Amino acid sequence: MGPDRRVVGADPLHRPFHARGLPLAGAFRVSAVIGLATLVVAIIIQQLENVLLAPRIMDEAVGVKPVVTLLAFVGFAALFGLGGALLALALAAVLQVLFSEWMQRRASAKVEEPMQGRTLVDRLRYQARDLAEDLAGVMRAKEEDASMAADRVEESIEQVMADLEELLDRSEDVMRDEGQR
């Protein structure tokens, strides 16, 4: 019975049915009421494990989000049967890593695109202006009755941006002067 349980335990689709087999057989030998009560308790425990516990464990152990775990299991089991059910979590983890890498490369390509062919000072200036535009958008979106503290923070940020622009202009002048020598 032990080796059989180890082989069947690897199959998450059929594991609950095999795990319930012996307890249900024993319970039904005693009486039908105890057998039905055992079946109901086993189903409730299995559902709690499948819906609450297993996805969280997979998130911690593998890094696959609970929703992805459930969708992958159902989807791969429906598409590929028992083999899909057995490989669902591994395939979901691989697909999640590939998708994350693709998104990071796509995001970094967008950042680098306007920067090509620019000097360090020009890149800093571009990023400072981009930050200033983002901050201005956030400040415009804030509520009209903003506190005085928020206004002071906004003024401080604007001053820092102006100071940064001035420093970048100076460094550009210094670099230009050194290049003429």
C-alpha positions as CSV (number, residue, x, y, z in Angstrom):
1,M,0.0,0.0,0.0
2,G,2.9,2.4,0.7
3,P,4.4,2.4,-2.8
4,D,1.0,2.7,-4.3
5,R,0.3,5.8,-2.2
6,R,3.6,7.4,-3.2
7,V,2.9,7.0,-6.9
8,V,-0.7,8.1,-6.6
9,G,0.3,11.0,-4.3
10,A,2.2,12.6,-7.2
11,D,-1.1,13.0,-9.0
12,P,-3.0,16.0,-7.5
13,L,-6.1,15.2,-9.6
14,H,-6.7,11.7,-8.2
15,R,-4.9,12.0,-4.8
16,P,-8.0,13.0,-2.9
17,F,-10.0,10.0,-4.1
18,H,-7.2,7.5,-3.2
19,A,-6.6,9.2,0.2
20,R,-10.2,8.8,1.1
21,G,-10.5,5.2,0.0
22,L,-9.5,3.4,3.2
23,P,-11.2,5.7,5.7
24,L,-14.4,5.6,3.7
25,A,-14.3,1.8,3.4
26,G,-13.8,1.5,7.2
27,A,-16.5,4.0,8.0
28,F,-19.1,2.4,5.7
29,R,-18.4,-1.0,7.3
30,V,-19.4,0.5,10.6
31,S,-22.6,2.2,9.3
32,A,-23.9,4.2,6.4
33,V,-24.4,7.4,8.5
34,I,-20.8,7.3,9.7
35,G,-19.6,6.6,6.1
36,L,-21.6,9.6,4.7
37,A,-20.4,11.9,7.6
38,T,-16.8,10.8,6.8
39,L,-17.3,11.5,3.1
40,V,-18.7,15.0,3.8
41,V,-15.8,15.9,6.2
42,A,-13.3,14.6,3.7
43,I,-14.8,16.6,0.9
44,I,-14.8,19.8,3.0
45,I,-11.2,19.3,4.1
46,Q,-10.1,18.6,0.5
47,Q,-11.9,21.8,-0.8
48,L,-10.3,23.9,1.9
49,E,-6.9,22.5,1.1
50,N,-7.4,23.0,-2.7
51,V,-8.8,26.5,-2.5
52,L,-7.0,28.1,0.5
53,L,-3.9,26.1,1.5
54,A,-2.3,24.7,-1.7
55,P,-2.2,28.0,-3.7
56,R,-0.6,29.8,-0.8
57,I,2.0,27.1,-0.3
58,M,2.8,27.2,-4.0
59,D,3.2,31.0,-3.8
60,E,5.7,30.6,-1.0
61,A,7.6,27.6,-2.4
62,V,7.6,28.3,-6.1
63,G,6.6,32.0,-6.4
64,V,3.5,31.2,-8.5
65,K,0.6,33.3,-7.4
66,P,-2.5,31.5,-6.0
67,V,-4.8,32.5,-8.9
68,V,-2.2,31.3,-11.4
69,T,-1.8,28.0,-9.6
70,L,-5.5,27.3,-9.7
71,L,-5.9,28.5,-13.3
72,A,-2.9,26.5,-14.5
73,F,-4.1,23.3,-12.8
74,V,-7.5,23.6,-14.3
75,G,-6.3,24.7,-17.7
76,F,-3.5,22.3,-18.2
77,A,-5.6,19.4,-16.8
78,A,-8.4,20.3,-19.3
79,L,-6.0,20.6,-22.2
80,F,-3.6,17.8,-21.5
81,G,-5.4,15.5,-19.1
82,L,-3.4,13.7,-16.4
83,G,0.0,14.8,-17.8
84,G,-1.1,18.4,-17.8
85,A,-2.4,18.1,-14.2
86,L,1.0,16.7,-13.1
87,L,3.0,19.4,-14.9
88,A,0.7,22.3,-14.4
89,L,2.6,24.0,-11.6
90,A,6.0,23.6,-13.2
91,L,4.7,24.9,-16.5
92,A,3.0,27.8,-14.8
93,A,6.2,28.7,-13.0
94,V,8.2,28.6,-16.2
95,L,5.6,30.7,-18.1
96,Q,5.5,33.2,-15.2
97,V,9.3,33.6,-15.3
98,L,9.3,34.0,-19.1
99,F,6.5,36.6,-18.9
100,S,8.2,38.6,-16.2
101,E,11.5,38.6,-18.1
102,W,9.8,39.7,-21.2
103,M,8.0,42.6,-19.4
104,Q,11.2,43.8,-17.7
105,R,13.1,43.8,-21.1
106,R,10.2,45.6,-22.7
107,A,10.1,48.2,-20.0
108,S,13.9,48.7,-20.0
109,A,13.8,49.1,-23.8
110,K,11.3,51.9,-23.5
111,V,13.5,53.7,-21.0
112,E,16.7,53.4,-23.1
113,E,15.1,54.3,-26.4
114,P,15.1,58.1,-26.0
115,M,18.5,58.0,-24.3
116,Q,20.6,56.7,-27.1
117,G,23.3,59.1,-28.4
118,R,23.0,61.5,-25.5
119,T,25.6,62.6,-23.1
120,L,25.4,61.8,-19.4
121,V,24.2,65.4,-18.6
122,D,21.5,65.2,-21.3
123,R,20.3,61.9,-19.9
124,L,20.1,63.3,-16.4
125,R,18.3,66.4,-17.7
126,Y,15.8,64.2,-19.6
127,Q,15.2,62.1,-16.5
128,A,14.8,65.2,-14.3
129,R,12.3,66.7,-16.7
130,D,10.4,63.4,-16.9
131,L,10.3,63.3,-13.1
132,A,9.1,66.9,-13.0
133,E,6.3,66.1,-15.5
134,D,5.2,63.1,-13.4
135,L,5.2,65.1,-10.2
136,A,3.2,67.9,-11.9
137,G,0.7,65.3,-13.0
138,V,0.4,63.9,-9.5
139,M,0.0,67.4,-8.0
140,R,-2.7,68.3,-10.5
141,A,-4.6,65.2,-9.6
142,K,-4.6,65.9,-5.9
143,E,-7.7,67.3,-4.3
144,E,-8.4,71.0,-4.3
145,D,-8.5,71.4,-0.6
146,A,-4.9,70.0,-0.1
147,S,-3.2,70.9,3.1
148,M,-0.5,73.5,3.5
149,A,2.1,70.8,4.1
150,A,1.4,69.3,0.7
151,D,1.8,72.7,-0.9
152,R,5.1,73.1,0.9
153,V,6.3,69.7,-0.4
154,E,5.2,70.7,-3.9
155,E,7.2,73.9,-3.7
156,S,10.2,72.1,-2.3
157,I,10.1,69.6,-5.2
158,E,9.9,72.4,-7.7
159,Q,12.8,74.1,-6.1
160,V,14.9,70.9,-6.2
161,M,14.1,70.5,-9.8
162,A,15.1,74.0,-10.6
163,D,18.3,73.6,-8.7
164,L,19.0,70.3,-10.5
165,E,18.4,72.0,-13.9
166,E,20.9,74.8,-13.0
167,L,23.5,72.2,-11.8
168,L,23.1,70.3,-15.1
169,D,23.6,73.5,-17.1
170,R,26.7,74.3,-15.1
171,S,28.2,70.8,-15.6
172,E,27.4,71.0,-19.3
173,D,29.3,74.3,-19.5
174,V,32.3,72.9,-17.6
175,M,32.4,69.8,-19.8
176,R,32.2,72.0,-22.9
177,D,35.1,74.3,-21.6
178,E,37.2,71.2,-20.8
179,G,36.6,69.8,-24.3
180,Q,37.8,73.1,-26.0
181,R,41.2,73.0,-24.2
